[in-house]
Amino acid sequence: MSSSIESSIVFITGGNRGLGRGLVSTYLLRPATTVIAGVRNPLHELAQSLQQLPVASGSRIIVIEADVASTPSMQTAIQSLASQGIDRLDLVIANAALTPSKLEPLLSTPSADIEQMTRTNGLGILNLYRETQPLLLNSASPTPAFVHMAALTGSNKLAQTALKSFPMGAFGGSKALGHFFVTKLAGEEQNQVLIFNLDPGEVRSETYLQLRGDYRGDDRSRSPEESAKNVCKIIDGATKESCHGKFLNEEGAEAPF
Ligand SMILES: NC(=O)c1ccc[n+]([C@@H]2O[C@H](COP(=O)([O-])OP(=O)(O)OC[C@H]3O[C@@H](n4cnc5c(N)ncnc54)[C@H](OP(=O)(O)O)[C@@H]3O)[C@@H](O)[C@H]2O)c1
C-alpha cells in the first residue's frame, strides 16, 4: 500500500487489547495519522486508556463503539465518524475476532458458541467492509486497503494436513468464512480498494496465552507490539499485484488456504 500520502486515516477494529492495541499504538507513532480504534465498550478502562498512548506530531486517536457482530452498531459507528470530521478512510484493519476460551473438538463445541463466532469472525468481516467501503472509496491514498487479520486455523488445506487434529474447528470455520468473504470481495469489487487476508502469526495476546496453557506445540509467538510492527511492514509493502484477494502469512508470502 502506498504511503506517499501526507496524512492517513486508519480504522482498526478490536483496538482496545491484544494485536489491535499494538496496531493502534504503532500507527499513532506515525506523523499526521488519525487512528480510529473500534471498541465494544468505550467506557472500559482499557478503551479509556487508549487516549494516553503516545502520538506523533499531527496524529490523534478517535475511539468509537463498534461491535462488528451487530449491523446497527457498525452503521452507527460509521455514521458517528462524520461528526468527528472523518469523510474518508485510507486503511481498514479487520482485527476484531471472537476466540474460544479453551481448545475443544468441533463436535462438542456448543452451537450457540459457533453461532456467535460465525457472526463475529465471518459475517462481521462482510459487515465491516459494507459499512466502510464508501469511505475507502473517498480515500486520498492511491491504494486504500482493507486488510483482514486472518488465521491459519481457518485454512481448509491445513485442516486436511498439519492442523487435522488441532481442536479449534469452530473458530477455524468462523475465520474461514471471513477469509472467503474477503477473497470474494476482492474478486467482485471493480474499484480501487486493495483487499486481502493476512495471518499475523502467533501473537502473545491474553487470549493466546490462555489457550496456550492447554497446548504443547512449538512456541513461535511474538508480543502484540512486535506483531503489530510486522503486520504494518507487510501492509506498507502491499500492492494490488502482489496481495489483492490473497491469503498471506506472517512473512508476507502466500499461505496454504
Ligand atoms: N493471537 C494469535 O496468536 C493469532 C493468530 C492468528 C490470527 N490472529 C488474529 O489476530 C486478531 C487479533 O488477535 P488477538 O489474539 O490480539 O485477539 P484478542 O486478544 O482476543 O482480542 C480480540 C479483540 O477483538 C475484540 N472483539 C471481539 N468480539 C468483538 C466484536 N463482536 N466486535 C468488536 N470487537 C470485538 C475484543 O474486544 P473485547 O475486549 O471487547 O472482547 C478484542 O479487542 C484476531 O483476528 C485473531 O483471529 C491471532
The ligand as an SDF file (V2000), in Angstrom:
LIG
                    3D

 48 52  0  0  0  0  0  0  0  0999 V2000
   -3.1650  -14.3040   18.8180 N   0  0  0  0  0  0  0  0  0  0  0  0
   -2.7750  -15.1050   17.8360 C   0  0  0  0  0  0  0  0  0  0  0  0
   -1.8560  -15.9270   18.0000 O   0  0  0  0  0  0  0  0  0  0  0  0
   -3.4320  -15.0020   16.4760 C   0  0  0  0  0  0  0  0  0  0  0  0
   -3.0480  -15.9210   15.4800 C   0  0  0  0  0  0  0  0  0  0  0  0
   -3.6370  -15.8250   14.2130 C   0  0  0  0  0  0  0  0  0  0  0  0
   -4.5940  -14.8630   13.9750 C   0  0  0  0  0  0  0  0  0  0  0  0
   -4.9480  -13.9950   14.9660 N   0  0  0  0  0  0  0  0  0  0  0  0
   -5.9810  -12.9900   14.6670 C   0  0  0  0  0  0  0  0  0  0  0  0
   -5.4660  -11.7040   15.0040 O   0  0  0  0  0  0  0  0  0  0  0  0
   -6.5260  -10.8870   15.5380 C   0  0  0  0  0  0  0  0  0  0  0  0
   -6.1540  -10.3810   16.9040 C   0  0  0  0  0  0  0  0  0  0  0  0
   -5.8630  -11.4880   17.7420 O   0  0  0  0  0  0  0  0  0  0  0  0
   -5.6430  -11.2670   19.3220 P   0  0  0  0  0  0  0  0  0  0  0  0
   -5.0820  -12.5240   19.8540 O   0  0  0  0  0  0  0  0  0  0  0  0
   -4.9900   -9.9630   19.5610 O   0  0  0  0  0  0  0  0  0  0  0  0
   -7.1700  -11.1620   19.8040 O   0  0  0  0  0  0  0  0  0  0  0  0
   -7.7300  -10.8460   21.2820 P   0  0  0  0  0  0  0  0  0  0  0  0
   -6.6320  -10.5020   22.2030 O   0  0  0  0  0  0  0  0  0  0  0  0
   -8.6550  -11.9640   21.6330 O   0  0  0  0  0  0  0  0  0  0  0  0
   -8.5620   -9.5020   21.0580 O   0  0  0  0  0  0  0  0  0  0  0  0
   -9.7160   -9.5690   20.2680 C   0  0  0  0  0  0  0  0  0  0  0  0
  -10.2520   -8.1690   20.1090 C   0  0  0  0  0  0  0  0  0  0  0  0
  -11.4550   -8.2950   19.3260 O   0  0  0  0  0  0  0  0  0  0  0  0
  -12.4850   -7.6420   20.0470 C   0  0  0  0  0  0  0  0  0  0  0  0
  -13.7990   -8.2160   19.7340 N   0  0  0  0  0  0  0  0  0  0  0  0
  -14.2750   -9.4490   19.9890 C   0  0  0  0  0  0  0  0  0  0  0  0
  -15.5420   -9.5450   19.5490 N   0  0  0  0  0  0  0  0  0  0  0  0
  -15.8500   -8.3420   19.0050 C   0  0  0  0  0  0  0  0  0  0  0  0
  -17.0000   -7.8010   18.3830 C   0  0  0  0  0  0  0  0  0  0  0  0
  -18.1430   -8.5090   18.2270 N   0  0  0  0  0  0  0  0  0  0  0  0
  -16.9660   -6.5200   17.9370 N   0  0  0  0  0  0  0  0  0  0  0  0
  -15.8470   -5.7700   18.0790 C   0  0  0  0  0  0  0  0  0  0  0  0
  -14.7280   -6.2020   18.6970 N   0  0  0  0  0  0  0  0  0  0  0  0
  -14.7440   -7.4800   19.1390 C   0  0  0  0  0  0  0  0  0  0  0  0
  -12.1270   -7.7850   21.5110 C   0  0  0  0  0  0  0  0  0  0  0  0
  -12.8480   -6.8190   22.2610 O   0  0  0  0  0  0  0  0  0  0  0  0
  -13.2700   -7.0650   23.8140 P   0  0  0  0  0  0  0  0  0  0  0  0
  -12.0870   -6.5940   24.6220 O   0  0  0  0  0  0  0  0  0  0  0  0
  -14.4870   -6.2330   23.9810 O   0  0  0  0  0  0  0  0  0  0  0  0
  -13.5310   -8.5380   23.9860 O   0  0  0  0  0  0  0  0  0  0  0  0
  -10.6360   -7.5150   21.4360 C   0  0  0  0  0  0  0  0  0  0  0  0
  -10.3950   -6.1400   21.3440 O   0  0  0  0  0  0  0  0  0  0  0  0
   -7.7820  -11.7640   15.5010 C   0  0  0  0  0  0  0  0  0  0  0  0
   -8.4820  -11.5380   14.3110 O   0  0  0  0  0  0  0  0  0  0  0  0
   -7.2200  -13.1710   15.5230 C   0  0  0  0  0  0  0  0  0  0  0  0
   -8.1010  -14.1300   14.9590 O   0  0  0  0  0  0  0  0  0  0  0  0
   -4.3960  -14.0460   16.2130 C   0  0  0  0  0  0  0  0  0  0  0  0
  1  2  1  0
  2  3  2  0
  2  4  1  0
  4  5  1  0
  4 48  2  0
  5  6  2  0
  6  7  1  0
  7  8  2  0
  8  9  1  0
  8 48  1  0
  9 10  1  0
  9 46  1  0
 10 11  1  0
 11 12  1  0
 11 44  1  0
 12 13  1  0
 13 14  1  0
 14 15  2  0
 14 16  1  0
 14 17  1  0
 17 18  1  0
 18 19  2  0
 18 20  1  0
 18 21  1  0
 21 22  1  0
 22 23  1  0
 23 24  1  0
 23 42  1  0
 24 25  1  0
 25 26  1  0
 25 36  1  0
 26 27  1  0
 26 35  1  0
 27 28  2  0
 28 29  1  0
 29 30  1  0
 29 35  2  0
 30 31  1  0
 30 32  2  0
 32 33  1  0
 33 34  2  0
 34 35  1  0
 36 37  1  0
 36 42  1  0
 37 38  1  0
 38 39  2  0
 38 40  1  0
 38 41  1  0
 42 43  1  0
 44 45  1  0
 44 46  1  0
 46 47  1  0
M  CHG  2   8   1  16  -1
M  END
$$$$
